[in-house]
């Protein structure tokens, strides 16, 4: 997709997003994606050589190979949102082979999905694209509905089916977050022992984070701290929702904050809000990938391109898109993924 097409999709926000220069803090403090990102960042860490090899597999596969950016196809919604609700628009994805095929033909860096999906086709595809096994989930058969991430398998099983990485979700702010932090930190420790990379879905979840019609679960200050806890338990890559508001701590009146967080560390510009998330990932040493969100129809492409521009110019490492790709006809899903990848390949889009 040509740069002109990206500008067209951004519409009246093109100048606002493409020419913004962040003044929150010196961009020279950031560790930004680059072809030598694994060497530059992870060689000096406690990660063993097999983790470095698997991280390199992620960063050197697909259309974004060798750029320092990553494009991951996540399809775990069959558990998180029920299979029927997720695949009704495109029933072919009840067959897990089609999930892997979409990631491969879509030029993705990795495919992220469940133990069952990857285990069913492991021998055919584990050597053709990096597997990222999602090891915990929220299930929706409990009534009344509760939101709680529980383990669905072992890290050793993920290694046995050929995974390059494991992924997990923590609902920071929820009643069960303490247990989840302990479980996931132990799982990540074992994953690193076995040589797998680790990816954390750093979501916040608490009904009291909503006030006056605004959902502060996606506030930059709250999600930023979730990211910081995520890298503290040694996640190599952080997945986070795009921030669309700030001042969660001060509005809800909990935790601790400093006025400089809102006056100097961030502004109300979406790139600056996202950059605050990057800063909390050890200034980008752990890559930040923002999630795509639910599919809403015709506006998905423009919205996803906008989010990719925000993430890239903030210092992030990519987008992780699922529903917006697989709830389309197969070929359209490939084109959708490629269009988002094109933002990261566009040399005209630089760090703000």
C-alpha positions as CSV (number, residue, x, y, z in Angstrom):
1,X,0.0,0.0,0.0
2,X,1.5,3.3,-1.1
3,X,2.1,6.1,1.4
4,X,-0.5,8.1,-0.5
5,X,-3.1,5.5,0.3
6,X,-2.2,5.6,4.0
7,X,-2.7,9.4,3.9
8,X,-6.0,8.9,2.2
9,X,-7.2,6.4,4.8
10,X,-6.2,8.8,7.6
11,X,-8.3,11.5,6.0
12,X,-8.5,14.8,7.9
13,X,-6.3,13.2,10.6
14,X,-3.4,12.8,8.3
15,X,-1.5,16.0,9.2
16,X,-2.4,15.6,12.9
17,X,-0.9,12.2,13.1
18,X,1.9,12.2,10.5
19,X,3.4,15.6,11.3
20,X,3.0,15.6,15.1
21,X,6.3,16.1,17.0
22,X,6.2,14.8,20.5
23,X,7.5,17.1,23.2
24,X,6.8,15.0,26.2
25,X,10.4,13.7,26.7
26,X,13.4,13.3,24.5
27,X,12.8,10.5,21.9
28,X,16.5,9.7,22.1
29,X,15.7,8.0,25.4
30,X,13.7,5.4,23.6
31,X,15.0,2.0,22.4
32,X,13.3,1.8,19.0
33,X,12.7,-1.1,16.6
34,X,15.6,-1.8,14.3
35,X,17.1,-4.7,12.2
36,X,19.5,-5.5,15.1
37,X,16.9,-5.1,17.8
38,X,17.5,-8.6,19.4
39,X,21.3,-8.0,19.4
40,X,20.9,-4.5,20.7
41,X,18.5,-5.3,23.5
42,X,18.4,-8.9,24.5
43,X,22.0,-10.1,24.1
44,X,22.8,-8.2,27.4
45,X,19.9,-9.7,29.3
46,X,19.5,-12.9,31.3
47,X,17.7,-14.6,28.4
48,X,19.5,-17.8,27.4
49,X,20.7,-18.5,23.8
50,X,17.5,-20.5,22.9
51,X,15.3,-17.5,23.9
52,X,17.5,-15.3,21.7
53,X,17.0,-17.7,18.8
54,X,13.2,-17.8,19.2
55,X,13.0,-14.0,19.6
56,X,15.0,-13.8,16.4
57,X,12.6,-16.2,14.7
58,X,9.7,-13.8,15.6
59,X,11.5,-10.7,14.4
60,X,12.8,-12.3,11.2
61,X,9.7,-14.0,9.8
62,X,7.0,-12.7,7.5
63,X,6.8,-9.4,5.6
64,X,8.2,-7.4,8.5
65,X,11.3,-9.6,8.8
66,X,14.5,-7.7,9.6
67,X,12.7,-4.4,10.4
68,X,12.5,-4.7,14.2
69,X,8.7,-4.6,13.8
70,X,6.3,-7.5,14.3
71,X,2.9,-8.5,13.0
72,X,1.1,-11.2,15.0
73,X,-2.2,-12.9,14.1
74,X,-4.0,-13.7,17.4
75,X,-7.0,-16.0,17.3
76,X,-8.0,-17.0,20.8
77,X,-11.4,-15.5,20.6
78,X,-13.0,-18.9,20.2
79,X,-12.4,-19.3,24.0
80,X,-12.4,-15.6,25.1
81,X,-15.6,-14.7,23.2
82,X,-17.0,-18.1,22.3
83,X,-16.3,-19.9,19.0
84,X,-19.8,-19.3,17.6
85,X,-19.7,-15.6,18.2
86,X,-16.2,-15.3,16.7
87,X,-16.5,-17.6,13.7
88,X,-20.1,-17.1,12.7
89,X,-19.1,-14.6,10.0
90,X,-16.4,-17.0,8.6
91,X,-17.0,-20.7,9.7
92,X,-13.8,-21.9,8.0
93,X,-11.9,-20.9,11.1
94,X,-13.5,-23.6,13.2
95,X,-10.7,-25.6,11.5
96,X,-7.4,-24.5,13.1
97,X,-5.4,-25.2,10.0
98,X,-7.0,-22.2,8.4
99,X,-5.9,-20.0,11.3
100,X,-2.3,-21.0,10.6
101,X,-2.7,-20.6,6.9
102,X,-4.0,-17.1,7.3
103,X,-1.0,-16.1,9.4
104,X,1.4,-17.6,6.9
105,X,-0.2,-16.2,3.7
106,X,-0.8,-12.9,5.5
107,X,2.9,-12.5,6.0
108,X,2.7,-12.5,9.8
109,X,5.7,-12.8,12.2
110,X,3.8,-15.4,14.3
111,X,0.5,-17.0,14.9
112,X,-0.9,-16.8,18.4
113,X,-3.7,-19.2,19.4
114,X,-4.7,-22.0,21.7
115,X,-3.1,-25.2,22.8
116,X,-5.8,-27.2,20.9
117,X,-5.5,-25.2,17.7
118,X,-1.7,-25.4,17.5
119,X,-1.5,-29.0,18.8
120,X,-3.9,-30.2,16.1
121,X,-1.6,-29.0,13.3
122,X,1.8,-28.8,15.0
123,X,3.8,-31.4,12.9
124,X,2.7,-29.7,9.7
125,X,3.4,-26.1,10.5
126,X,5.6,-25.7,13.6
127,X,8.7,-25.3,11.3
128,X,6.9,-23.0,8.9
129,X,5.9,-20.1,11.2
130,X,6.6,-19.3,14.8
131,X,4.0,-20.6,17.2
132,X,2.8,-18.4,20.1
133,X,0.7,-20.5,22.5
134,X,-1.8,-18.6,24.6
135,X,-1.6,-20.5,27.8
136,X,-4.5,-18.9,29.8
137,X,-8.0,-17.8,29.0
138,X,-11.2,-16.4,30.3
139,X,-14.1,-18.8,29.6
140,X,-17.7,-17.7,29.1
141,X,-19.6,-20.8,30.2
142,X,-19.8,-19.8,33.9
143,X,-23.1,-18.2,34.8
144,X,-23.4,-15.4,35.8
145,X,-20.4,-14.3,33.7
146,X,-17.2,-13.7,35.5
147,X,-13.9,-12.4,34.1
148,X,-11.0,-14.5,35.3
149,X,-7.9,-15.8,33.4
150,X,-7.2,-19.4,34.2
151,X,-4.4,-21.8,32.9
152,X,-5.4,-24.1,30.1
153,X,-2.2,-26.1,29.9
154,X,1.5,-26.2,30.8
155,X,4.5,-24.4,29.5
156,X,6.2,-27.7,28.9
157,X,3.3,-28.7,26.6
158,X,3.8,-25.5,24.6
159,X,7.4,-26.4,24.2
160,X,6.6,-30.0,23.2
161,X,4.3,-28.8,20.3
162,X,7.1,-26.6,19.0
163,X,6.2,-23.2,20.3
164,X,8.7,-20.3,19.9
165,X,6.8,-18.3,22.5
166,X,4.1,-18.4,25.1
167,X,1.5,-15.7,25.7
168,X,-0.7,-15.0,28.7
169,X,-3.2,-12.4,29.9
170,X,-3.4,-10.7,33.3
171,X,-6.4,-8.7,34.2
172,X,-4.6,-6.1,36.2
173,X,-7.0,-4.4,38.7
174,X,-9.3,-7.4,39.0
175,X,-9.9,-9.3,42.2
176,X,-8.0,-12.3,40.8
177,X,-5.0,-10.2,39.6
178,X,-2.7,-11.3,42.4
179,X,-3.1,-15.0,41.6
180,X,-2.7,-14.3,37.9
181,X,0.6,-12.3,38.5
182,X,2.0,-15.2,40.5
183,X,0.9,-17.9,38.0
184,X,2.1,-16.0,34.9
185,X,5.4,-15.0,36.4
186,X,6.1,-18.6,37.2
187,X,5.0,-19.7,33.7
188,X,7.3,-17.1,32.1
189,X,10.2,-18.2,34.2
190,X,9.7,-21.8,33.0
191,X,9.3,-20.6,29.4
192,X,12.6,-18.8,29.5
193,X,14.3,-21.9,31.0
194,X,13.0,-23.9,28.0
195,X,14.1,-21.2,25.6
196,X,10.8,-19.7,24.6
197,X,10.0,-16.0,24.4
198,X,7.2,-14.5,26.5
199,X,4.3,-12.2,25.5
200,X,1.9,-10.6,28.0
201,X,-1.6,-9.3,27.3
202,X,-1.5,-6.5,29.9
203,X,-5.2,-5.8,30.2
204,X,-6.9,-3.9,33.0
205,X,-10.3,-5.0,34.2
206,X,-12.4,-3.5,37.0
207,X,-15.9,-2.1,36.8
208,X,-14.9,0.7,39.1
209,X,-12.5,2.0,36.5
210,X,-15.5,3.4,34.7
211,X,-16.9,6.8,35.7
212,X,-19.2,9.3,34.1
213,X,-19.5,7.3,31.0
214,X,-15.7,7.0,30.4
215,X,-13.9,3.7,30.6
216,X,-10.5,4.3,32.2
217,X,-9.5,0.7,31.6
218,X,-7.8,2.1,28.5
219,X,-6.3,5.2,30.3
220,X,-2.6,5.9,29.5
221,X,-1.6,6.1,33.2
222,X,-3.4,2.9,34.2
223,X,-2.4,0.8,31.2
224,X,1.2,2.2,31.4
225,X,1.5,0.9,34.9
226,X,0.1,-2.5,33.8
227,X,2.8,-2.6,31.2
228,X,5.4,-1.8,33.8
229,X,4.3,-4.7,35.9
230,X,4.4,-6.8,32.8
231,X,8.0,-6.2,32.0
232,X,8.8,-6.6,35.7
233,X,7.8,-10.3,35.4
234,X,10.0,-10.4,32.3
235,X,7.6,-10.3,29.4
236,X,9.7,-9.9,26.3
237,X,6.8,-8.3,24.4
238,X,3.8,-6.4,25.8
239,X,0.4,-6.4,24.2
240,X,-1.8,-3.5,25.3
241,X,-5.0,-1.8,24.1
242,X,-4.5,1.6,22.5
243,X,-4.9,4.4,25.1
244,X,-7.7,6.8,24.3
245,X,-7.9,8.8,27.6
246,X,-5.7,9.7,30.5
247,X,-6.1,10.6,34.2
248,X,-7.4,7.3,35.4
249,X,-5.6,7.4,38.7
250,X,-6.8,11.0,39.5
251,X,-10.3,10.5,38.3
252,X,-11.0,7.2,40.0
253,X,-8.9,8.5,43.0
254,X,-6.7,5.5,43.7
255,X,-3.1,4.4,43.5
256,X,-0.4,7.1,43.2
257,X,0.4,9.6,40.6
258,X,2.5,12.8,40.0
259,X,1.2,15.9,38.1
260,X,4.2,15.6,35.8
261,X,2.7,12.4,34.4
262,X,0.0,14.5,32.8
263,X,1.7,17.8,32.1
264,X,5.2,16.6,30.9
265,X,5.2,12.9,30.4
266,X,2.1,12.9,28.2
267,X,-0.3,15.2,26.4
268,X,-3.8,14.6,25.0
269,X,-2.4,13.6,21.6
270,X,-2.8,9.9,20.9
271,X,0.9,9.5,19.9
272,X,2.0,10.9,23.3
273,X,-0.5,8.7,25.2
274,X,0.9,5.7,23.4
275,X,4.5,6.8,24.0
276,X,3.8,6.8,27.7
277,X,2.9,3.1,27.3
278,X,6.2,2.6,25.5
279,X,8.1,4.4,28.2
280,X,6.7,1.9,30.8
281,X,8.0,-1.0,28.7
282,X,11.6,0.0,29.8
283,X,11.6,2.8,27.2
284,X,11.0,0.3,24.5
285,X,13.4,-2.5,25.5
286,X,10.3,-4.7,25.6
287,X,8.4,-4.1,22.4
288,X,4.9,-2.7,22.7
289,X,2.3,-4.1,20.3
290,X,-1.2,-2.6,20.5
291,X,-4.3,-4.6,19.9
292,X,-6.6,-4.1,17.0
293,X,-10.0,-4.5,18.8
294,X,-13.3,-5.8,17.6
295,X,-14.4,-5.7,14.0
296,X,-16.9,-2.9,13.3
297,X,-17.2,-3.1,9.6
298,X,-16.2,-0.7,6.8
299,X,-14.2,1.6,9.1
300,X,-11.9,-1.2,10.3
301,X,-9.1,-0.6,7.8
302,X,-8.9,3.2,8.3
303,X,-9.0,2.7,12.1
304,X,-6.3,0.1,12.1
305,X,-4.0,2.1,9.8
306,X,-4.5,5.0,12.2
307,X,-3.6,2.8,15.2
308,X,-0.5,1.5,13.3
309,X,0.7,5.0,12.6
310,X,0.2,6.0,16.3
311,X,2.0,2.9,17.5
312,X,4.9,3.3,15.1
313,X,5.4,7.0,15.7
314,X,5.2,6.6,19.4
315,X,8.0,4.0,19.4
316,X,6.0,0.8,19.5
317,X,6.8,-2.4,17.7
318,X,3.6,-3.3,15.8
319,X,0.0,-4.2,15.9
320,X,-1.6,-7.5,16.8
321,X,-4.8,-8.0,14.8
322,X,-7.3,-10.9,15.0
323,X,-11.0,-10.3,14.4
324,X,-10.5,-7.6,11.9
325,X,-8.7,-10.1,9.7
326,X,-10.4,-13.4,10.3
327,X,-13.9,-12.1,10.2
328,X,-13.5,-11.3,6.6
329,X,-13.2,-13.6,3.5
330,X,-9.8,-15.3,3.5
331,X,-8.2,-13.3,0.7
332,X,-9.6,-10.1,2.2
333,X,-8.1,-11.0,5.5
334,X,-4.7,-11.4,3.9
335,X,-5.0,-8.0,2.2
336,X,-6.1,-6.4,5.5
337,X,-3.0,-7.8,7.3
338,X,-0.7,-6.6,4.5
339,X,-2.2,-3.1,4.6
340,X,-1.3,-2.7,8.3
341,X,2.2,-4.2,7.7
342,X,2.7,-1.6,5.0
343,X,2.5,1.2,7.6
344,X,5.6,-0.3,9.3
345,X,7.3,-0.7,5.9
346,X,6.7,2.9,4.9
347,X,9.9,4.9,5.4
348,X,7.9,8.2,5.2
349,X,6.4,7.3,8.7
350,X,9.0,8.1,11.3
351,X,9.3,8.5,15.1
352,X,7.5,11.5,16.4
